[in-house]
């Protein structure tokens, strides 16, 4: 899986141990797009969970975050 990172203010939401809902888009090697709503404590955990849900994931990115 190719890792894609960007600088953003998502870390500003991670000031405490609060469960959040992340909207994650996973792109496959075939170019298909899958969007998931993942409950996690941080973005890295959400990305890993979403990528593991797709067998041939190429990369994943956070599209949005909200407090659960």
C-alpha positions as CSV (number, residue, x, y, z in Angstrom):
1,X,0.0,0.0,0.0
2,X,1.3,3.5,-0.9
3,X,1.2,5.9,2.0
4,X,-0.2,9.4,1.2
5,X,0.2,12.1,3.8
6,X,-0.7,15.8,3.9
7,X,-0.3,18.6,6.4
8,X,-3.6,19.5,8.0
9,X,-5.1,20.5,11.2
10,X,-6.6,17.0,12.0
11,X,-4.2,16.7,14.9
12,X,-5.9,19.7,16.6
13,X,-8.9,17.3,17.3
14,X,-6.6,14.9,19.1
15,X,-6.1,16.8,22.3
16,X,-7.7,14.1,24.5
17,X,-8.6,10.4,24.4
18,X,-12.0,11.0,22.7
19,X,-13.5,8.6,20.1
20,X,-14.1,10.3,16.8
21,X,-15.8,9.4,13.5
22,X,-13.4,9.6,10.6
23,X,-14.6,9.6,6.9
24,X,-11.9,7.6,5.1
25,X,-11.6,7.1,1.3
26,X,-9.7,4.0,0.2
27,X,-8.5,3.8,-3.4
28,X,-7.6,0.3,-4.8
29,X,-5.0,-0.6,-7.3
30,X,-7.8,-0.9,-9.9
31,X,-8.8,2.7,-9.2
32,X,-12.0,1.9,-7.3
33,X,-13.0,4.1,-4.5
34,X,-14.5,3.0,-1.2
35,X,-15.7,5.4,1.5
36,X,-16.0,4.3,5.2
37,X,-17.1,5.9,8.4
38,X,-14.6,4.7,11.0
39,X,-14.7,5.2,14.8
40,X,-11.2,5.6,16.1
41,X,-9.1,7.6,18.6
42,X,-6.8,9.1,15.9
43,X,-6.3,9.3,12.2
44,X,-3.6,6.7,11.9
45,X,-5.9,4.1,13.6
46,X,-8.8,5.1,11.3
47,X,-6.6,4.8,8.2
48,X,-5.3,1.4,9.2
49,X,-8.8,0.0,9.9
50,X,-10.2,1.3,6.6
51,X,-7.3,0.0,4.6
52,X,-7.6,-3.4,6.2
53,X,-11.2,-3.5,5.1
54,X,-10.2,-3.5,1.4
55,X,-8.2,-6.4,0.1
56,X,-6.2,-4.5,-2.6
57,X,-5.9,-1.1,-1.0
58,X,-3.4,1.2,-2.8
59,X,-3.8,4.3,-0.5
60,X,-6.2,5.8,2.0
61,X,-6.9,9.4,3.0
62,X,-9.0,11.2,5.6
63,X,-11.9,13.1,4.1
64,X,-13.4,14.4,7.3
65,X,-13.6,14.0,11.1
66,X,-16.3,14.6,13.7
67,X,-16.6,14.0,17.4
68,X,-18.6,10.8,18.1
